Amino acid sequence: MNNNKIKNEIEKILDEKIVDNEKKFSKYKNWDSLLHMNLLVHLRDRFNIKTNFKNIKKIQNYASIMKLIKKNEIKKK
């Protein structure tokens, strides 16, 4: 999957542009627990990423999402 397409999807959820891939989601102005849950549901539905406690803790920024997506794609093969 195209990284720009993924970034655009995440930006729509955040309602903000991702300038720094390492910026923690908690630093975004609209970030709250509901937005976190929306992001988790999106990742589960769109990329078949399991939302277990281990993955929830790993999802801290855009870079961590990309790692999970790539790891998930490797497992599928």
NORZILIN-V743706 format. One record per residue. N is the residue number from 1. OMEGA is omega in radians with two decimals (none if undefined). Layout:
N:OMEGA
N:OMEGA
This chain:
1:-3.11
2:-3.13
3:3.14
4:3.12
5:3.11
6:-3.14
7:3.12
8:3.12
9:3.14
10:3.11
11:3.10
12:3.12
13:-3.13
14:-3.02
15:-3.12
16:3.10
17:3.04
18:-3.13
19:-3.11
20:-3.10
21:-3.11
22:-3.14
23:-3.13
24:3.14
25:-3.14
26:3.13
27:3.11
28:-3.01
29:-3.08
30:-3.02
31:3.01
32:-3.07
33:3.12
34:3.10
35:3.09
36:3.13
37:3.09
38:3.12
39:3.12
40:3.12
41:3.11
42:3.14
43:3.11
44:-3.07
45:-3.03
46:-3.02
47:3.11
48:3.10
49:-3.12
50:-3.12
51:3.05
52:-3.07
53:-3.14
54:3.14
55:3.13
56:3.13
57:-3.11
58:-3.06
59:-3.11
60:-3.08
61:-3.11
62:-3.13
63:3.14
64:3.07
65:-3.14
66:3.09
67:3.14
68:3.13
69:3.13
70:3.11
71:3.13
72:3.12
73:3.12
74:3.13
75:-3.13
76:-3.06
77:none
